[in-house]
């Protein structure tokens, strides 16, 4: 069953997502990142090019010809995932395919609308018996 982690009280989702991708990449895991639009995909793409400073995380967008062979995929077009290890959801809606992944990561900002949508996703997962872990990042870094 999919393990679900909520990272809450986040100032800016992008740096947290990049840190989590970096951790997964260092462990040899594949990551599918769901974003809301092309602008968000481009910001994440640029962030992954800059971090980590000492290395490179192979990544591309989900519509790229090498998406099936690349360990980190950024999806802004609701494509079906080509991996099943880690899903990072940066989209306000619950991904229909989340349960095919070993782990789902939800990052929740301080924005009230984002928090409301995250509570709805949390309740959906909880009501269906998924294992949920919460990580309050208000006082710490990952």
HUHU-V420799 format. One record per backbone hydrogen bond with DSSP energy under -0.5 kcal/mol. NH is the residue of the N-H (numbers start at 1). CO is the residue of the C=O. If there is no record, write none. Layout:
nh=NH co=CO
nh=NH co=CO
This chain:
nh=3 co=102
nh=4 co=131
nh=5 co=104
nh=6 co=133
nh=7 co=5
nh=7 co=106
nh=8 co=6
nh=8 co=135
nh=10 co=108
nh=16 co=12
nh=17 co=13
nh=18 co=14
nh=19 co=15
nh=20 co=16
nh=21 co=17
nh=22 co=18
nh=23 co=19
nh=24 co=20
nh=25 co=21
nh=26 co=22
nh=27 co=23
nh=27 co=24
nh=28 co=25
nh=29 co=24
nh=31 co=71
nh=32 co=86
nh=33 co=31
nh=33 co=73
nh=34 co=32
nh=34 co=88
nh=35 co=33
nh=35 co=75
nh=41 co=37
nh=42 co=38
nh=43 co=39
nh=44 co=40
nh=45 co=41
nh=46 co=42
nh=47 co=43
nh=48 co=44
nh=49 co=45
nh=50 co=46
nh=51 co=47
nh=55 co=52
nh=57 co=48
nh=58 co=56
nh=60 co=72
nh=62 co=74
nh=64 co=61
nh=67 co=64
nh=69 co=66
nh=70 co=66
nh=70 co=67
nh=72 co=58
nh=73 co=31
nh=74 co=60
nh=75 co=33
nh=75 co=73
nh=76 co=74
nh=86 co=30
nh=87 co=103
nh=88 co=32
nh=89 co=87
nh=89 co=105
nh=90 co=34
nh=90 co=88
nh=98 co=95
nh=100 co=97
nh=101 co=98
nh=102 co=84
nh=103 co=85
nh=104 co=3
nh=105 co=87
nh=106 co=5
nh=107 co=89
nh=108 co=7
nh=108 co=106
nh=109 co=107
nh=110 co=10
nh=115 co=111
nh=116 co=112
nh=117 co=113
nh=118 co=114
nh=119 co=115
nh=120 co=116
nh=121 co=117
nh=122 co=118
nh=123 co=119
nh=124 co=120
nh=125 co=121
nh=126 co=122
nh=127 co=123
nh=128 co=124
nh=128 co=125
nh=129 co=126
nh=130 co=125
nh=131 co=2
nh=132 co=130
nh=133 co=4
nh=135 co=6
nh=137 co=8
nh=137 co=135
